[in-house]
Each structure stands twice: as C-alpha cells, then as structure tokens.
C-alpha cells in the first residue's frame, strides 16, 4: 500500500512541477541532459544509417540492371560485327559497291 501512495505522490509531483525544482533533479541535471543528447544523437545516426542502407540497395539493383543491359548490348554488337551478318545487312539494303574479299588476308613482315 505504501508503494501505491508513493507512486501517486511521484506522479502528482511530476505533473505539478514540484519535481523540477527539487534538489535531486538539479544535482543530476547534467547527466539527464547528457542522456537526452545521447538519445537524440543515436536517433539521428540510426536515421542516417537506414537511409544509407536504402540507397545502397537501390544502387546495387541499378548496377545489376546495368550489367545485364551491358551483356545484352555486347552480345548484340558481337553478332552484328560478324562478317556474314554485315554481308546480309548490305544485301538487304541493296548495297553492291562493297563486297567480301576473295583472298584471305596476308601477313606483312616488318624487318
């Protein structure tokens, strides 16, 4: 029963403001300010870390998409740069001024 009265007393003193002018609170005021500042710092740090993790995940997804796009473009370029494909494209456009070489290439010796 004594604890219940004590809790009511503490709550009454808290809401009335008596606890703020109490000597005990003024002695521990610096410590309480330190704890509040530490809590605010922790919340800000946590928010920044969550934002950084979110950006990192988004950039990782973007890198994967760009790698896939690069592989697609590189394979398309390899296909289009084949001699047979070039001849086929020239024939499709009725370009007859350019033709495939008849003889294989020769090595030039520089001595």
Secondary structure, DSSP 8 states (H G I E B T S, - for coil): -HHHHHHHHHHHHHHHTGGGSSHHHHHTHHHHHHHHHHHHHHHHHHHHHHHHHHHHHHHHHHHHHHHHHHHHHHHHHHHHTSHHHHHHHHHHTT--S----SS--------
